[in-house]
């Protein structure tokens, strides 16, 4: 059988209860044809190659061309994603993957698992372990280093997270359940939400307070040995307010610094480049993760709950495969497991 690991956010920015069903087009009046999208990408890459063809064999020029091509393709991907109703290319390509598998599965049994934001391992094999920075981890790292003083978000909004070991346990249980099934064009692809927002919701305020408490009790130490003071983070409940704040507080002073730097023949180039890089980083985070900050959907997980109820929990070994989000105390998990794990494995 084949297990497709997708994401719960293939639903786009829908609100209310989101069911465990195969994905459909999000925007009325549009039809997503995967083959047509692949052809569009092929033609775009061909045009970029033609435009950038040059006899100049300089390595730096070649590197600049590749960088320009990557940027253009990223912009095209984001444009196409939003055309069909998805907020970014990540969820867009996950949706495309689900569609392709549904069309080409043949007789092979296929299961789609849609986890929400996967966080660090809760218990097995190593509490707090993770690989790769996720959405909320970027905020934790920024807060730990105290170089992220504000962000976009509503602390009352539910952040749907699931520990990595629970997501894996759910995948294994689903594979066992459907391994003997027959596929076929008429068969419905089983979909499971490995999520927590319906059964055991945690708000962003729980995460923020856990981080705030952790860093007050365990302050970070800088390279020079001095303690990094923990400051409060400011959150903006609307994109318009955030952009206005960033414009007045950072962008305008940055432009003034840029002008002064030009007048003084680059005397402040290093300072300007560093501040400009940080500004662009924050705006990039908001651009990519902003839609999740105000997401008001709840993921139905009835299919996964039925699967969980079929499992016999009679021995200690059986409990190693638990994936019930109701067993999680989020404040305890964030404070004692996830945040220390982020600092240990991701915050270099």
C-alpha positions in Angstrom: 0.0 0.0 0.0 1.0 3.7 -0.3 0.9 6.2 2.5 0.6 9.9 1.4 1.7 12.2 4.2 0.0 15.5 3.3 -1.0 18.4 5.6 -4.3 19.3 7.2 -3.9 22.8 5.7 -4.7 21.6 2.2 -8.2 23.0 3.2 -7.0 26.5 2.6 -8.4 29.3 4.8 -11.8 27.6 5.4 -13.5 28.2 8.8 -15.7 25.9 10.9 -15.5 22.1 10.9 -13.2 20.7 8.2 -14.0 17.0 7.4 -11.7 14.2 6.5 -12.5 14.1 2.8 -10.5 14.0 -0.4 -9.4 17.5 -1.5 -11.4 19.5 -4.1 -10.7 22.8 -5.7 -10.9 25.6 -3.2 -12.0 28.5 -5.4 -15.3 28.5 -7.2 -14.9 28.8 -11.0 -11.4 27.3 -11.1 -10.3 23.8 -12.0 -6.9 22.6 -11.0 -5.4 20.4 -13.8 -2.1 19.0 -12.5 -0.8 18.2 -16.0 -1.5 21.7 -17.2 0.3 23.1 -14.2 3.4 21.0 -14.9 3.3 22.1 -18.5 3.1 25.7 -17.4 6.2 25.2 -15.1 8.1 23.6 -18.0 7.4 26.5 -20.3 8.3 29.0 -17.7 11.6 27.3 -17.1 12.3 27.1 -20.8 11.6 30.8 -21.2 13.9 31.7 -18.3 16.7 29.6 -19.7 16.3 31.3 -23.1 16.3 34.8 -21.6 19.4 34.0 -19.5 21.4 32.4 -22.3 24.7 34.1 -22.5 28.2 33.3 -23.8 29.6 34.6 -20.6 31.1 31.6 -18.8 31.9 33.4 -15.6 31.0 31.3 -12.5 29.5 34.3 -10.6 27.3 35.2 -13.6 26.1 31.6 -13.8 25.3 31.6 -10.0 23.4 34.9 -10.4 21.3 33.4 -13.2 20.4 30.3 -11.1 19.4 32.5 -8.2 17.2 34.6 -10.5 15.6 31.5 -11.9 14.9 30.1 -8.4 13.3 33.4 -7.4 11.2 33.5 -10.5 9.9 30.0 -10.1 9.1 30.6 -6.4 7.1 33.7 -7.4 5.3 31.6 -10.1 4.5 28.9 -7.6 3.0 31.4 -5.1 1.0 33.1 -7.9 -0.5 29.8 -9.0 -1.2 28.6 -5.5 -3.2 31.8 -4.7 -4.9 31.7 -8.0 -6.5 28.4 -6.9 -7.1 29.5 -3.3 -4.1 28.1 -1.4 -2.0 30.5 0.7 1.4 29.1 -0.3 3.2 26.6 -2.4 3.6 24.1 0.4 -0.1 23.4 0.9 -0.7 23.8 -2.9 1.8 21.0 -3.8 0.5 18.8 -1.0 -3.0 19.1 -2.5 -1.7 18.4 -5.9 0.0 15.2 -4.6 -3.3 14.0 -3.1 -5.1 14.6 -6.4 -2.5 12.7 -8.4 -2.5 9.7 -6.1 -6.3 9.6 -6.3 -6.1 9.5 -10.1 -3.2 7.1 -10.6 -3.6 4.7 -7.7 -4.8 1.8 -9.8 -5.3 -1.3 -7.6 -2.9 -0.1 -4.9 -4.5 0.8 -1.6 -3.7 4.4 -0.7 -4.2 6.2 2.6 -3.8 10.0 3.1 -2.6 11.2 6.5 -3.0 14.9 7.1 -1.1 16.0 10.2 -1.3 19.6 11.4 1.8 21.4 12.6 4.2 18.6 13.7 6.1 19.4 16.8 8.8 17.6 18.8 8.6 14.0 20.0 6.6 13.8 23.1 7.8 10.4 24.5 9.4 7.9 22.2 12.2 7.5 21.4 13.6 10.8 22.8 11.3 13.5 24.3 11.9 16.9 22.7 13.8 15.6 19.6 13.0 17.1 16.2 14.6 17.7 12.9 13.8 20.8 10.8 12.3 24.1 11.9 8.5 24.3 11.9 6.2 27.3 11.9 6.0 27.9 15.6 9.7 27.0 16.1 10.8 30.0 14.2 9.0 32.2 16.7 10.4 30.3 19.6 14.0 30.7 18.3 13.4 34.4 17.5 12.1 35.0 21.0 15.0 33.0 22.6 17.5 35.2 20.8 15.4 38.3 21.5 15.7 39.5 17.9 12.0 39.1 17.3 10.1 41.8 19.3 6.8 41.6 17.5 4.7 39.4 15.3 1.4 38.9 13.7 -1.1 36.8 15.5 -4.2 36.5 17.8 -3.3 34.8 21.0 -6.9 33.5 21.4 -6.6 31.6 18.1 -6.1 27.8 18.4 -2.8 26.6 17.2 -3.3 23.0 15.9 -0.1 21.0 16.7 0.6 17.3 17.0 3.8 15.7 18.5 5.9 13.9 15.9 5.7 10.5 17.6 1.9 10.7 17.7 1.8 11.5 14.0 4.0 8.5 13.2 1.9 6.2 15.4 -1.2 7.3 13.6 0.5 6.5 10.2 1.5 3.1 11.3 -2.0 2.3 12.6 -3.6 3.4 9.4 -1.2 1.4 7.3 -2.0 -1.8 9.3 -5.7 -1.1 9.0 -5.8 -0.7 5.2 -2.9 -2.9 4.1 -5.2 -5.7 2.9 -7.6 -3.5 1.0 -8.0 -3.4 -2.7 -7.8 -0.1 -4.6 -9.6 0.7 -7.8 -10.8 3.9 -9.5 -14.2 3.8 -7.7 -12.7 3.3 -4.2 -12.7 6.3 -1.9 -9.2 7.2 -0.6 -9.3 7.1 3.2 -8.3 10.4 4.8 -7.2 10.9 8.4 -6.6 14.1 10.3 -3.7 13.7 12.8 -4.7 16.9 14.6 -5.7 18.3 18.0 -7.9 21.4 17.5 -11.2 19.6 17.9 -10.4 17.0 20.6 -7.8 19.0 22.7 -7.3 22.6 21.5 -4.4 24.7 22.6 -4.3 28.5 21.9 -1.3 30.5 20.9 -1.5 32.1 24.4 -0.6 28.7 26.0 2.5 28.5 23.8 3.5 32.1 24.4 3.1 31.9 28.2 5.0 28.7 28.3 7.9 30.3 26.4 7.8 33.4 28.5 7.9 31.4 31.7 10.6 29.2 30.4 13.0 32.0 29.4 12.4 34.0 32.6 13.3 30.9 34.6 16.1 29.8 32.3 17.5 33.0 30.7 19.7 32.7 27.6 23.4 33.5 27.8 25.1 35.4 24.9 28.5 34.7 23.4 30.1 37.2 25.7 28.7 35.4 28.8 26.1 38.1 29.5 22.5 37.1 30.2 20.1 38.0 27.4 17.2 39.8 29.1 13.8 38.4 28.3 11.3 41.0 27.0 7.7 40.8 26.2 6.6 40.2 22.6 4.0 42.5 21.0 1.3 40.8 18.9 -0.8 42.5 16.3 -4.3 41.2 15.7 -4.6 42.5 12.1 -2.3 42.5 9.1 -3.0 46.2 8.5 -1.8 47.2 12.0 1.3 45.1 11.7 2.3 46.6 8.4 1.7 50.1 9.7 3.9 49.4 12.8 6.7 47.9 10.7 6.6 50.8 8.3 6.8 53.5 11.0 9.1 51.7 13.4 11.5 49.9 11.0 11.1 50.6 7.3 11.2 54.4 7.4 14.3 54.6 9.7 15.9 51.9 7.5 15.3 54.0 4.4 16.8 57.1 6.2 19.9 55.0 7.1 20.2 53.8 3.5 20.2 57.4 2.3 22.8 58.4 4.9 24.9 55.4 4.0 24.9 56.5 0.3 25.9 60.1 1.3 28.7 58.8 3.4 30.1 56.5 0.7 29.0 53.3 2.3 30.2 54.0 5.9 27.1 52.3 7.4 26.9 49.5 4.8 27.4 46.7 7.3 24.8 48.0 9.7 22.3 48.8 7.0 22.7 45.3 5.4 22.3 43.6 8.7 19.1 45.5 9.7 17.7 45.2 6.2 18.3 41.4 6.3 16.5 41.2 9.6 13.6 43.3 8.4 13.2 41.2 5.2 13.3 38.0 7.4 10.4 39.1 9.6 8.4 40.2 6.6 9.0 36.9 4.9 7.8 35.0 8.0 4.6 37.1 8.0 4.2 36.6 4.3 4.5 32.8 4.6 3.0 32.1 8.0 0.5 34.9 8.4 -2.4 32.9 7.1 -1.9 30.3 9.9 -1.9 33.0 12.6 -5.6 33.7 12.0 -6.8 30.3 11.0 -10.2 29.6 12.5 -10.9 26.1 11.3 -11.3 23.0 13.4 -10.2 19.6 11.9 -12.6 16.8 12.4 -10.7 13.6 13.4 -13.6 11.1 13.6 -11.9 8.7 11.2 -8.8 8.7 13.3 -10.8 8.3 16.5 -12.5 5.2 15.1 -9.1 3.8 14.2 -7.9 4.6 17.7 -10.8 2.8 19.3 -10.0 -0.4 17.3 -6.6 -0.6 18.9 -6.2 -2.8 22.0 -4.3 -1.0 24.8 -3.6 -4.0 27.0 0.2 -4.0 27.5 2.9 -1.3 28.0 4.1 -2.0 24.5 0.6 -1.1 23.1 0.8 2.3 24.8 4.0 3.1 22.9 1.7 3.6 19.9 -0.7 6.0 21.4 -1.9 9.0 19.3 -4.8 10.4 21.3 -4.3 14.2 21.7 -6.5 14.2 24.8 -3.7 12.6 26.7 -1.5 15.8 26.3 -1.2 18.6 28.8 -0.2 21.4 26.4 1.3 23.7 29.0 3.4 20.9 30.5 4.4 19.7 27.0 5.4 23.1 25.7 7.3 24.1 28.9 9.1 20.8 29.7 9.5 19.1 26.3 9.0 21.2 23.1 10.7 24.5 24.0 13.7 22.8 25.6 13.9 20.5 22.5 13.8 23.5 20.2 16.7 25.1 22.1 18.7 21.9 22.2 18.3 20.6 18.6 17.5 23.6 16.5 18.7 26.8 18.2 22.4 27.0 17.2 
